[in-house]
Amino acid sequence: MSTNQPSVLITGANGFVGARLCRKFLNEGFQVFAGVRKTADLSKLDGLNVEFRYGDITEPKTLPEMVTGVDYIVHNAGLTKAKTNDRFFDVNEEGTKSLFTAIYEHNENVRRVVHVSSGAASGPSAGGRPVTEEDEPRPLTAYGRSKLAGEKAALSFAHRFPVTVVRPPGVYGPGDREIFTFFDTINKRIKPYLGNCGRKIQLVHVDDLCRGIFRAATKPVKSGSVYFISENHAYTMKELIALLVAASGKKAYSLVIPAPLFRLIALLSEAAFRIVGATPMLTLEKARELLESWEMSTEKAKRELNFVSRIPFEQGARETFAWYRQQGWLK
């Protein structure tokens, strides 16, 4: 390994966030190893000067070769949708445990490992104030509980090598398919007012998230530190929808769905998908999550990582709409 050029392994490198992370580290002069499964779609990495390392965090025997001899590791691989709750834990908890065990046993010189968790692990904000890293986590969903379990697995190695945990909220930007649904709905001229529209939501543009993760990897902070990486402003649901409508350039019409009705829709959706053996798009747990306030403090990241978001949602939404249209995802 070159002594002049630092190296990084990024797990889940072929995904939406992973591919952007590869670009960020390449731009910062790193040698980038893309950790992917052998069956992965690598199209998002086309044209990037990365070296592939094949491994699957649910198959421990594939991991030693993947983690050896790199300076930094960003564990970005994870599962956001699953047919069963057990599957979330198989990947997000047990997979993390297997990866960190492999790092401990096969990379004694690793400088730092960043574990990419989720705001879902901490749970929603309450009492009209943003949640902080010091608050007791109270995840609402099996996904959130599995991400919290993954954090605990990662942090159990913090006395063996430097570990940092980052918790992003909902991530959006060019290429995203998760929050795309909201862009698509607005593009169809519908303003979906779900439940209490005064609740607060915080998001992060993918490029800001990648900057934050890079800082978390390269800043010599105390091992075991946890940070929220987010836009430093929370919006009410009503404000977010207004910004999306403005970014779409279209007139939209209000569709008001009270919280009880939204929960009923989610319950029916979940039942229908289960009957045909498919992964439900909307579950009762997900509905509960969407109806809560998600406001997080970014003060610790600002203080210790010198990280402040650069892309306000107004700008990011315009850029994202333009990308979706350019790619033909939206008309």
KOLGU-254346 format. One record per residue (C-alpha): residue in three letters; z, x, y; chain; residue number from 1. Coordinates in steps of 0.2 Angstrom, whole numbers, plus 5000, padded with zeros to 4 digits. Layout:
<r res="ALA" c3="Z" c1="X" c2="Y" chain="A" n="NUM"/>
...
//
This chain:
<r res="MET" c3="5000" c1="5000" c2="5000" chain="A" n="1"/>
<r res="SER" c3="4995" c1="5006" c2="5017" chain="A" n="2"/>
<r res="THR" c3="5011" c1="5013" c2="5027" chain="A" n="3"/>
<r res="ASN" c3="5002" c1="5010" c2="5043" chain="A" n="4"/>
<r res="GLN" c3="4997" c1="4992" c2="5041" chain="A" n="5"/>
<r res="PRO" c3="5011" c1="4979" c2="5036" chain="A" n="6"/>
<r res="SER" c3="5007" c1="4967" c2="5022" chain="A" n="7"/>
<r res="VAL" c3="5011" c1="4949" c2="5019" chain="A" n="8"/>
<r res="LEU" c3="5010" c1="4937" c2="5004" chain="A" n="9"/>
<r res="ILE" c3="5008" c1="4919" c2="5009" chain="A" n="10"/>
<r res="THR" c3="5010" c1="4906" c2="4995" chain="A" n="11"/>
<r res="GLY" c3="5000" c1="4890" c2="4996" chain="A" n="12"/>
<r res="ALA" c3="4988" c1="4900" c2="5006" chain="A" n="13"/>
<r res="ASN" c3="4973" c1="4888" c2="5003" chain="A" n="14"/>
<r res="GLY" c3="4982" c1="4873" c2="5011" chain="A" n="15"/>
<r res="PHE" c3="4981" c1="4866" c2="5029" chain="A" n="16"/>
<r res="VAL" c3="4996" c1="4877" c2="5035" chain="A" n="17"/>
<r res="GLY" c3="4993" c1="4891" c2="5023" chain="A" n="18"/>
<r res="ALA" c3="4975" c1="4895" c2="5029" chain="A" n="19"/>
<r res="ARG" c3="4981" c1="4895" c2="5047" chain="A" n="20"/>
<r res="LEU" c3="4995" c1="4907" c2="5043" chain="A" n="21"/>
<r res="CYS" c3="4983" c1="4919" c2="5035" chain="A" n="22"/>
<r res="ARG" c3="4973" c1="4919" c2="5051" chain="A" n="23"/>
<r res="LYS" c3="4988" c1="4921" c2="5061" chain="A" n="24"/>
<r res="PHE" c3="4994" c1="4936" c2="5051" chain="A" n="25"/>
<r res="LEU" c3="4976" c1="4944" c2="5051" chain="A" n="26"/>
<r res="ASN" c3="4975" c1="4942" c2="5070" chain="A" n="27"/>
<r res="GLU" c3="4992" c1="4952" c2="5071" chain="A" n="28"/>
<r res="GLY" c3="4985" c1="4966" c2="5061" chain="A" n="29"/>
<r res="PHE" c3="4993" c1="4962" c2="5044" chain="A" n="30"/>
<r res="GLN" c3="4985" c1="4965" c2="5027" chain="A" n="31"/>
<r res="VAL" c3="4985" c1="4947" c2="5020" chain="A" n="32"/>
<r res="PHE" c3="4988" c1="4943" c2="5001" chain="A" n="33"/>
<r res="ALA" c3="4984" c1="4924" c2="4998" chain="A" n="34"/>
<r res="GLY" c3="4995" c1="4917" c2="4985" chain="A" n="35"/>
<r res="VAL" c3="4985" c1="4903" c2="4976" chain="A" n="36"/>
<r res="ARG" c3="4984" c1="4895" c2="4959" chain="A" n="37"/>
<r res="LYS" c3="4969" c1="4899" c2="4949" chain="A" n="38"/>
<r res="THR" c3="4962" c1="4881" c2="4950" chain="A" n="39"/>
<r res="ALA" c3="4965" c1="4880" c2="4969" chain="A" n="40"/>
<r res="ASP" c3="4951" c1="4875" c2="4981" chain="A" n="41"/>
<r res="LEU" c3="4948" c1="4891" c2="4992" chain="A" n="42"/>
<r res="SER" c3="4936" c1="4883" c2="5004" chain="A" n="43"/>
<r res="LYS" c3="4948" c1="4884" c2="5019" chain="A" n="44"/>
<r res="LEU" c3="4949" c1="4903" c2="5016" chain="A" n="45"/>
<r res="ASP" c3="4930" c1="4906" c2="5017" chain="A" n="46"/>
<r res="GLY" c3="4926" c1="4921" c2="5027" chain="A" n="47"/>
<r res="LEU" c3="4944" c1="4927" c2="5029" chain="A" n="48"/>
<r res="ASN" c3="4948" c1="4945" c2="5025" chain="A" n="49"/>
<r res="VAL" c3="4961" c1="4941" c2="5012" chain="A" n="50"/>
<r res="GLU" c3="4965" c1="4947" c2="4995" chain="A" n="51"/>
<r res="PHE" c3="4969" c1="4934" c2="4982" chain="A" n="52"/>
<r res="ARG" c3="4984" c1="4935" c2="4971" chain="A" n="53"/>
<r res="TYR" c3="4985" c1="4921" c2="4958" chain="A" n="54"/>
<r res="GLY" c3="5001" c1="4913" c2="4953" chain="A" n="55"/>
<r res="ASP" c3="5010" c1="4896" c2="4951" chain="A" n="56"/>
<r res="ILE" c3="5028" c1="4894" c2="4956" chain="A" n="57"/>
<r res="THR" c3="5030" c1="4882" c2="4942" chain="A" n="58"/>
<r res="GLU" c3="5025" c1="4896" c2="4929" chain="A" n="59"/>
<r res="PRO" c3="5038" c1="4910" c2="4932" chain="A" n="60"/>
<r res="LYS" c3="5028" c1="4922" c2="4921" chain="A" n="61"/>
<r res="THR" c3="5013" c1="4922" c2="4933" chain="A" n="62"/>
<r res="LEU" c3="5025" c1="4927" c2="4948" chain="A" n="63"/>
<r res="PRO" c3="5029" c1="4946" c2="4946" chain="A" n="64"/>
<r res="GLU" c3="5012" c1="4952" c2="4949" chain="A" n="65"/>
<r res="MET" c3="5010" c1="4941" c2="4964" chain="A" n="66"/>
<r res="VAL" c3="5025" c1="4946" c2="4973" chain="A" n="67"/>
<r res="THR" c3="5026" c1="4965" c2="4970" chain="A" n="68"/>
<r res="GLY" c3="5022" c1="4978" c2="4983" chain="A" n="69"/>
<r res="VAL" c3="5021" c1="4968" c2="4999" chain="A" n="70"/>
<r res="ASP" c3="5032" c1="4970" c2="5014" chain="A" n="71"/>
<r res="TYR" c3="5034" c1="4952" c2="5019" chain="A" n="72"/>
<r res="ILE" c3="5033" c1="4935" c2="5010" chain="A" n="73"/>
<r res="VAL" c3="5030" c1="4918" c2="5017" chain="A" n="74"/>
<r res="HIS" c3="5034" c1="4905" c2="5004" chain="A" n="75"/>
<r res="ASN" c3="5024" c1="4890" c2="5011" chain="A" n="76"/>
<r res="ALA" c3="5019" c1="4882" c2="4994" chain="A" n="77"/>
<r res="GLY" c3="5027" c1="4865" c2="4991" chain="A" n="78"/>
<r res="LEU" c3="5024" c1="4847" c2="4986" chain="A" n="79"/>
<r res="THR" c3="5023" c1="4833" c2="4999" chain="A" n="80"/>
<r res="LYS" c3="5018" c1="4819" c2="4987" chain="A" n="81"/>
<r res="ALA" c3="5022" c1="4816" c2="4969" chain="A" n="82"/>
<r res="LYS" c3="5021" c1="4802" c2="4956" chain="A" n="83"/>
<r res="THR" c3="5039" c1="4805" c2="4951" chain="A" n="84"/>
<r res="ASN" c3="5055" c1="4811" c2="4960" chain="A" n="85"/>
<r res="ASP" c3="5057" c1="4824" c2="4946" chain="A" n="86"/>
<r res="ARG" c3="5041" c1="4832" c2="4951" chain="A" n="87"/>
<r res="PHE" c3="5047" c1="4835" c2="4969" chain="A" n="88"/>
<r res="PHE" c3="5062" c1="4845" c2="4962" chain="A" n="89"/>
<r res="ASP" c3="5051" c1="4854" c2="4949" chain="A" n="90"/>
<r res="VAL" c3="5040" c1="4862" c2="4963" chain="A" n="91"/>
<r res="ASN" c3="5051" c1="4862" c2="4978" chain="A" n="92"/>
<r res="GLU" c3="5068" c1="4868" c2="4970" chain="A" n="93"/>
<r res="GLU" c3="5064" c1="4876" c2="4953" chain="A" n="94"/>
<r res="GLY" c3="5048" c1="4883" c2="4959" chain="A" n="95"/>
<r res="THR" c3="5057" c1="4891" c2="4974" chain="A" n="96"/>
<r res="LYS" c3="5071" c1="4898" c2="4963" chain="A" n="97"/>
<r res="SER" c3="5058" c1="4906" c2="4951" chain="A" n="98"/>
<r res="LEU" c3="5048" c1="4914" c2="4966" chain="A" n="99"/>
<r res="PHE" c3="5064" c1="4921" c2="4974" chain="A" n="100"/>
<r res="THR" c3="5070" c1="4927" c2="4957" chain="A" n="101"/>
<r res="ALA" c3="5053" c1="4936" c2="4954" chain="A" n="102"/>
<r res="ILE" c3="5055" c1="4944" c2="4972" chain="A" n="103"/>
<r res="TYR" c3="5072" c1="4950" c2="4968" chain="A" n="104"/>
<r res="GLU" c3="5067" c1="4958" c2="4951" chain="A" n="105"/>
<r res="HIS" c3="5050" c1="4965" c2="4956" chain="A" n="106"/>
<r res="ASN" c3="5050" c1="4969" c2="4975" chain="A" n="107"/>
<r res="GLU" c3="5065" c1="4979" c2="4979" chain="A" n="108"/>
<r res="ASN" c3="5058" c1="4984" c2="4996" chain="A" n="109"/>
<r res="VAL" c3="5053" c1="4967" c2="5003" chain="A" n="110"/>
<r res="ARG" c3="5057" c1="4967" c2="5022" chain="A" n="111"/>
<r res="ARG" c3="5060" c1="4948" c2="5024" chain="A" n="112"/>
<r res="VAL" c3="5055" c1="4932" c2="5015" chain="A" n="113"/>
<r res="VAL" c3="5052" c1="4916" c2="5025" chain="A" n="114"/>
<r res="HIS" c3="5055" c1="4900" c2="5016" chain="A" n="115"/>
<r res="VAL" c3="5045" c1="4885" c2="5024" chain="A" n="116"/>
<r res="SER" c3="5056" c1="4870" c2="5022" chain="A" n="117"/>
<r res="SER" c3="5055" c1="4853" c2="5032" chain="A" n="118"/>
<r res="GLY" c3="5064" c1="4843" c2="5045" chain="A" n="119"/>
<r res="ALA" c3="5065" c1="4830" c2="5031" chain="A" n="120"/>
<r res="ALA" c3="5078" c1="4842" c2="5023" chain="A" n="121"/>
<r res="SER" c3="5090" c1="4839" c2="5038" chain="A" n="122"/>
<r res="GLY" c3="5086" c1="4821" c2="5040" chain="A" n="123"/>
<r res="PRO" c3="5084" c1="4810" c2="5055" chain="A" n="124"/>
<r res="SER" c3="5093" c1="4812" c2="5072" chain="A" n="125"/>
<r res="ALA" c3="5107" c1="4800" c2="5076" chain="A" n="126"/>
<r res="GLY" c3="5118" c1="4795" c2="5091" chain="A" n="127"/>
<r res="GLY" c3="5105" c1="4798" c2="5104" chain="A" n="128"/>
<r res="ARG" c3="5105" c1="4817" c2="5102" chain="A" n="129"/>
<r res="PRO" c3="5094" c1="4829" c2="5093" chain="A" n="130"/>
<r res="VAL" c3="5099" c1="4836" c2="5076" chain="A" n="131"/>
<r res="THR" c3="5104" c1="4855" c2="5076" chain="A" n="132"/>
<r res="GLU" c3="5104" c1="4868" c2="5062" chain="A" n="133"/>
<r res="GLU" c3="5123" c1="4867" c2="5061" chain="A" n="134"/>
<r res="ASP" c3="5123" c1="4848" c2="5057" chain="A" n="135"/>
<r res="GLU" c3="5126" c1="4842" c2="5039" chain="A" n="136"/>
<r res="PRO" c3="5109" c1="4838" c2="5032" chain="A" n="137"/>
<r res="ARG" c3="5107" c1="4820" c2="5026" chain="A" n="138"/>
<r res="PRO" c3="5089" c1="4818" c2="5019" chain="A" n="139"/>
<r res="LEU" c3="5083" c1="4801" c2="5017" chain="A" n="140"/>
<r res="THR" c3="5069" c1="4804" c2="5004" chain="A" n="141"/>
<r res="ALA" c3="5067" c1="4812" c2="4987" chain="A" n="142"/>
<r res="TYR" c3="5055" c1="4824" c2="4996" chain="A" n="143"/>
<r res="GLY" c3="5068" c1="4828" c2="5009" chain="A" n="144"/>
<r res="ARG" c3="5082" c1="4831" c2="4995" chain="A" n="145"/>
<r res="SER" c3="5070" c1="4842" c2="4986" chain="A" n="146"/>
<r res="LYS" c3="5066" c1="4852" c2="5001" chain="A" n="147"/>
<r res="LEU" c3="5085" c1="4854" c2="5005" chain="A" n="148"/>
<r res="ALA" c3="5088" c1="4860" c2="4987" chain="A" n="149"/>
<r res="GLY" c3="5074" c1="4872" c2="4989" chain="A" n="150"/>
<r res="GLU" c3="5082" c1="4879" c2="5005" chain="A" n="151"/>
<r res="LYS" c3="5099" c1="4881" c2="4995" chain="A" n="152"/>
<r res="ALA" c3="5089" c1="4890" c2="4981" chain="A" n="153"/>
<r res="ALA" c3="5081" c1="4902" c2="4994" chain="A" n="154"/>
<r res="LEU" c3="5097" c1="4905" c2="5004" chain="A" n="155"/>
<r res="SER" c3="5107" c1="4909" c2="4988" chain="A" n="156"/>
<r res="PHE" c3="5097" c1="4926" c2="4988" chain="A" n="157"/>
<r res="ALA" c3="5101" c1="4930" c2="5007" chain="A" n="158"/>
<r res="HIS" c3="5114" c1="4943" c2="5002" chain="A" n="159"/>
<r res="ARG" c3="5101" c1="4952" c2="4991" chain="A" n="160"/>
<r res="PHE" c3="5086" c1="4953" c2="5004" chain="A" n="161"/>
<r res="PRO" c3="5083" c1="4946" c2="5021" chain="A" n="162"/>
<r res="VAL" c3="5079" c1="4927" c2="5020" chain="A" n="163"/>
<r res="THR" c3="5075" c1="4916" c2="5035" chain="A" n="164"/>
<r res="VAL" c3="5072" c1="4897" c2="5033" chain="A" n="165"/>
<r res="VAL" c3="5061" c1="4887" c2="5045" chain="A" n="166"/>
<r res="ARG" c3="5061" c1="4868" c2="5046" chain="A" n="167"/>
<r res="PRO" c3="5045" c1="4860" c2="5054" chain="A" n="168"/>
<r res="PRO" c3="5044" c1="4842" c2="5058" chain="A" n="169"/>
<r res="GLY" c3="5027" c1="4833" c2="5055" chain="A" n="170"/>
<r res="VAL" c3="5013" c1="4845" c2="5057" chain="A" n="171"/>
<r res="TYR" c3="4997" c1="4840" c2="5065" chain="A" n="172"/>
<r res="GLY" c3="4981" c1="4849" c2="5071" chain="A" n="173"/>
<r res="PRO" c3="4963" c1="4852" c2="5065" chain="A" n="174"/>
<r res="GLY" c3="4961" c1="4850" c2="5046" chain="A" n="175"/>
<r res="ASP" c3="4977" c1="4840" c2="5044" chain="A" n="176"/>
<r res="ARG" c3="4976" c1="4825" c2="5032" chain="A" n="177"/>
<r res="GLU" c3="4994" c1="4819" c2="5033" chain="A" n="178"/>
<r res="ILE" c3="4995" c1="4813" c2="5051" chain="A" n="179"/>
<r res="PHE" c3="4976" c1="4810" c2="5051" chain="A" n="180"/>
<r res="THR" c3="4981" c1="4792" c2="5046" chain="A" n="181"/>
<r res="PHE" c3="4988" c1="4789" c2="5064" chain="A" n="182"/>
<r res="PHE" c3="4973" c1="4796" c2="5072" chain="A" n="183"/>
<r res="ASP" c3="4961" c1="4786" c2="5061" chain="A" n="184"/>
<r res="THR" c3="4971" c1="4770" c2="5065" chain="A" n="185"/>
<r res="ILE" c3="4970" c1="4773" c2="5084" chain="A" n="186"/>
<r res="ASN" c3="4952" c1="4777" c2="5082" chain="A" n="187"/>
<r res="LYS" c3="4949" c1="4760" c2="5074" chain="A" n="188"/>
<r res="ARG" c3="4956" c1="4753" c2="5091" chain="A" n="189"/>
<r res="ILE" c3="4973" c1="4748" c2="5083" chain="A" n="190"/>
<r res="LYS" c3="4990" c1="4753" c2="5091" chain="A" n="191"/>
<r res="PRO" c3="5003" c1="4751" c2="5077" chain="A" n="192"/>
<r res="TYR" c3="5020" c1="4747" c2="5084" chain="A" n="193"/>
<r res="LEU" c3="5031" c1="4749" c2="5069" chain="A" n="194"/>
<r res="GLY" c3="5049" c1="4744" c2="5071" chain="A" n="195"/>
<r res="ASN" c3="5059" c1="4751" c2="5087" chain="A" n="196"/>
<r res="CYS" c3="5046" c1="4760" c2="5098" chain="A" n="197"/>
<r res="GLY" c3="5060" c1="4768" c2="5108" chain="A" n="198"/>
<r res="ARG" c3="5064" c1="4779" c2="5094" chain="A" n="199"/>
<r res="LYS" c3="5061" c1="4798" c2="5097" chain="A" n="200"/>
<r res="ILE" c3="5048" c1="4808" c2="5087" chain="A" n="201"/>
<r res="GLN" c3="5045" c1="4827" c2="5087" chain="A" n="202"/>
<r res="LEU" c3="5030" c1="4835" c2="5080" chain="A" n="203"/>
<r res="VAL" c3="5022" c1="4853" c2="5080" chain="A" n="204"/>
<r res="HIS" c3="5004" c1="4858" c2="5082" chain="A" n="205"/>
<r res="VAL" c3="4999" c1="4869" c2="5067" chain="A" n="206"/>
<r res="ASP" c3="4996" c1="4884" c2="5078" chain="A" n="207"/>
<r res="ASP" c3="5013" c1="4883" c2="5086" chain="A" n="208"/>
<r res="LEU" c3="5021" c1="4882" c2="5069" chain="A" n="209"/>
<r res="CYS" c3="5011" c1="4898" c2="5063" chain="A" n="210"/>
<r res="ARG" c3="5017" c1="4907" c2="5079" chain="A" n="211"/>
<r res="GLY" c3="5035" c1="4902" c2="5075" chain="A" n="212"/>
<r res="ILE" c3="5034" c1="4907" c2="5056" chain="A" n="213"/>
<r res="PHE" c3="5027" c1="4924" c2="5062" chain="A" n="214"/>
<r res="ARG" c3="5042" c1="4926" c2="5073" chain="A" n="215"/>
<r res="ALA" c3="5054" c1="4921" c2="5059" chain="A" n="216"/>
<r res="ALA" c3="5046" c1="4934" c2="5048" chain="A" n="217"/>
<r res="THR" c3="5046" c1="4949" c2="5060" chain="A" n="218"/>
<r res="LYS" c3="5061" c1="4946" c2="5070" chain="A" n="219"/>
<r res="PRO" c3="5077" c1="4956" c2="5063" chain="A" n="220"/>
<r res="VAL" c3="5088" c1="4940" c2="5063" chain="A" n="221"/>
<r res="LYS" c3="5103" c1="4938" c2="5052" chain="A" n="222"/>
<r res="SER" c3="5099" c1="4935" c2="5034" chain="A" n="223"/>
<r res="GLY" c3="5102" c1="4916" c2="5030" chain="A" n="224"/>
<r res="SER" c3="5097" c1="4910" c2="5047" chain="A" n="225"/>
<r res="VAL" c3="5089" c1="4893" c2="5048" chain="A" n="226"/>
<r res="TYR" c3="5077" c1="4887" c2="5062" chain="A" n="227"/>
<r res="PHE" c3="5069" c1="4871" c2="5068" chain="A" n="228"/>
<r res="ILE" c3="5051" c1="4876" c2="5073" chain="A" n="229"/>
<r res="SER" c3="5044" c1="4862" c2="5084" chain="A" n="230"/>
<r res="GLU" c3="5036" c1="4856" c2="5100" chain="A" n="231"/>
<r res="ASN" c3="5051" c1="4858" c2="5112" chain="A" n="232"/>
<r res="HIS" c3="5049" c1="4839" c2="5118" chain="A" n="233"/>
<r res="ALA" c3="5052" c1="4823" c2="5109" chain="A" n="234"/>
<r res="TYR" c3="5042" c1="4807" c2="5113" chain="A" n="235"/>
<r res="THR" c3="5046" c1="4789" c2="5110" chain="A" n="236"/>
<r res="MET" c3="5035" c1="4781" c2="5098" chain="A" n="237"/>
<r res="LYS" c3="5027" c1="4771" c2="5112" chain="A" n="238"/>
<r res="GLU" c3="5024" c1="4787" c2="5122" chain="A" n="239"/>
<r res="LEU" c3="5015" c1="4795" c2="5107" chain="A" n="240"/>
<r res="ILE" c3="5004" c1="4780" c2="5104" chain="A" n="241"/>
<r res="ALA" c3="4999" c1="4780" c2="5122" chain="A" n="242"/>
<r res="LEU" c3="4995" c1="4799" c2="5122" chain="A" n="243"/>
<r res="LEU" c3="4984" c1="4796" c2="5106" chain="A" n="244"/>
<r res="VAL" c3="4975" c1="4781" c2="5114" chain="A" n="245"/>
<r res="ALA" c3="4971" c1="4792" c2="5129" chain="A" n="246"/>
<r res="ALA" c3="4965" c1="4806" c2="5118" chain="A" n="247"/>
<r res="SER" c3="4954" c1="4794" c2="5108" chain="A" n="248"/>
<r res="GLY" c3="4945" c1="4789" c2="5124" chain="A" n="249"/>
<r res="LYS" c3="4945" c1="4771" c2="5117" chain="A" n="250"/>
<r res="LYS" c3="4953" c1="4755" c2="5121" chain="A" n="251"/>
<r res="ALA" c3="4965" c1="4749" c2="5108" chain="A" n="252"/>
<r res="TYR" c3="4974" c1="4733" c2="5104" chain="A" n="253"/>
<r res="SER" c3="4993" c1="4731" c2="5099" chain="A" n="254"/>
<r res="LEU" c3="4998" c1="4727" c2="5081" chain="A" n="255"/>
<r res="VAL" c3="5017" c1="4724" c2="5081" chain="A" n="256"/>
<r res="ILE" c3="5025" c1="4726" c2="5064" chain="A" n="257"/>
<r res="PRO" c3="5044" c1="4723" c2="5064" chain="A" n="258"/>
<r res="ALA" c3="5054" c1="4734" c2="5053" chain="A" n="259"/>
<r res="PRO" c3="5058" c1="4722" c2="5039" chain="A" n="260"/>
<r res="LEU" c3="5040" c1="4717" c2="5037" chain="A" n="261"/>
<r res="PHE" c3="5035" c1="4736" c2="5037" chain="A" n="262"/>
<r res="ARG" c3="5048" c1="4739" c2="5023" chain="A" n="263"/>
<r res="LEU" c3="5041" c1="4724" c2="5013" chain="A" n="264"/>
<r res="ILE" c3="5023" c1="4731" c2="5015" chain="A" n="265"/>
<r res="ALA" c3="5029" c1="4748" c2="5009" chain="A" n="266"/>
<r res="LEU" c3="5038" c1="4739" c2="4994" chain="A" n="267"/>
<r res="LEU" c3="5022" c1="4730" c2="4989" chain="A" n="268"/>
<r res="SER" c3="5011" c1="4746" c2="4991" chain="A" n="269"/>
<r res="GLU" c3="5023" c1="4756" c2="4980" chain="A" n="270"/>
<r res="ALA" c3="5023" c1="4743" c2="4966" chain="A" n="271"/>
<r res="ALA" c3="5004" c1="4741" c2="4966" chain="A" n="272"/>
<r res="PHE" c3="5001" c1="4760" c2="4965" chain="A" n="273"/>
<r res="ARG" c3="5014" c1="4762" c2="4951" chain="A" n="274"/>
<r res="ILE" c3="5005" c1="4748" c2="4941" chain="A" n="275"/>
<r res="VAL" c3="4989" c1="4758" c2="4941" chain="A" n="276"/>
<r res="GLY" c3="4998" c1="4775" c2="4939" chain="A" n="277"/>
<r res="ALA" c3="4993" c1="4782" c2="4955" chain="A" n="278"/>
<r res="THR" c3="5003" c1="4791" c2="4968" chain="A" n="279"/>
<r res="PRO" c3="5008" c1="4779" c2="4982" chain="A" n="280"/>
<r res="MET" c3="5003" c1="4782" c2="5000" chain="A" n="281"/>
<r res="LEU" c3="5017" c1="4772" c2="5007" chain="A" n="282"/>
<r res="THR" c3="5034" c1="4770" c2="4998" chain="A" n="283"/>
<r res="LEU" c3="5050" c1="4761" c2="5003" chain="A" n="284"/>
<r res="GLU" c3="5058" c1="4778" c2="5006" chain="A" n="285"/>
<r res="LYS" c3="5043" c1="4784" c2="5017" chain="A" n="286"/>
<r res="ALA" c3="5045" c1="4768" c2="5027" chain="A" n="287"/>
<r res="ARG" c3="5063" c1="4771" c2="5030" chain="A" n="288"/>
<r res="GLU" c3="5059" c1="4789" c2="5036" chain="A" n="289"/>
<r res="LEU" c3="5045" c1="4782" c2="5048" chain="A" n="290"/>
<r res="LEU" c3="5057" c1="4770" c2="5056" chain="A" n="291"/>
<r res="GLU" c3="5070" c1="4783" c2="5060" chain="A" n="292"/>
<r res="SER" c3="5072" c1="4794" c2="5075" chain="A" n="293"/>
<r res="TRP" c3="5067" c1="4812" c2="5072" chain="A" n="294"/>
<r res="GLU" c3="5073" c1="4823" c2="5087" chain="A" n="295"/>
<r res="MET" c3="5077" c1="4841" c2="5084" chain="A" n="296"/>
<r res="SER" c3="5085" c1="4855" c2="5095" chain="A" n="297"/>
<r res="THR" c3="5073" c1="4870" c2="5097" chain="A" n="298"/>
<r res="GLU" c3="5087" c1="4880" c2="5107" chain="A" n="299"/>
<r res="LYS" c3="5091" c1="4891" c2="5092" chain="A" n="300"/>
<r res="ALA" c3="5073" c1="4896" c2="5089" chain="A" n="301"/>
<r res="LYS" c3="5071" c1="4900" c2="5108" chain="A" n="302"/>
<r res="ARG" c3="5087" c1="4910" c2="5109" chain="A" n="303"/>
<r res="GLU" c3="5085" c1="4920" c2="5093" chain="A" n="304"/>
<r res="LEU" c3="5067" c1="4921" c2="5089" chain="A" n="305"/>
<r res="ASN" c3="5061" c1="4920" c2="5107" chain="A" n="306"/>
<r res="PHE" c3="5050" c1="4905" c2="5101" chain="A" n="307"/>
<r res="VAL" c3="5044" c1="4891" c2="5113" chain="A" n="308"/>
<r res="SER" c3="5030" c1="4879" c2="5109" chain="A" n="309"/>
<r res="ARG" c3="5014" c1="4881" c2="5119" chain="A" n="310"/>
<r res="ILE" c3="5004" c1="4866" c2="5114" chain="A" n="311"/>
<r res="PRO" c3="5010" c1="4849" c2="5121" chain="A" n="312"/>
<r res="PHE" c3="5005" c1="4834" c2="5111" chain="A" n="313"/>
<r res="GLU" c3="4993" c1="4827" c2="5125" chain="A" n="314"/>
<r res="GLN" c3="4983" c1="4843" c2="5123" chain="A" n="315"/>
<r res="GLY" c3="4985" c1="4845" c2="5104" chain="A" n="316"/>
<r res="ALA" c3="4980" c1="4827" c2="5101" chain="A" n="317"/>
<r res="ARG" c3="4964" c1="4829" c2="5111" chain="A" n="318"/>
<r res="GLU" c3="4959" c1="4845" c2="5102" chain="A" n="319"/>
<r res="THR" c3="4963" c1="4836" c2="5085" chain="A" n="320"/>
<r res="PHE" c3="4953" c1="4821" c2="5089" chain="A" n="321"/>
<r res="ALA" c3="4938" c1="4832" c2="5094" chain="A" n="322"/>
<r res="TRP" c3="4939" c1="4842" c2="5078" chain="A" n="323"/>
<r res="TYR" c3="4940" c1="4826" c2="5067" chain="A" n="324"/>
<r res="ARG" c3="4924" c1="4819" c2="5076" chain="A" n="325"/>
<r res="GLN" c3="4915" c1="4836" c2="5075" chain="A" n="326"/>
<r res="GLN" c3="4918" c1="4836" c2="5056" chain="A" n="327"/>
<r res="GLY" c3="4913" c1="4818" c2="5053" chain="A" n="328"/>
<r res="TRP" c3="4931" c1="4812" c2="5048" chain="A" n="329"/>
<r res="LEU" c3="4930" c1="4800" c2="5063" chain="A" n="330"/>
<r res="LYS" c3="4916" c1="4792" c2="5072" chain="A" n="331"/>
//
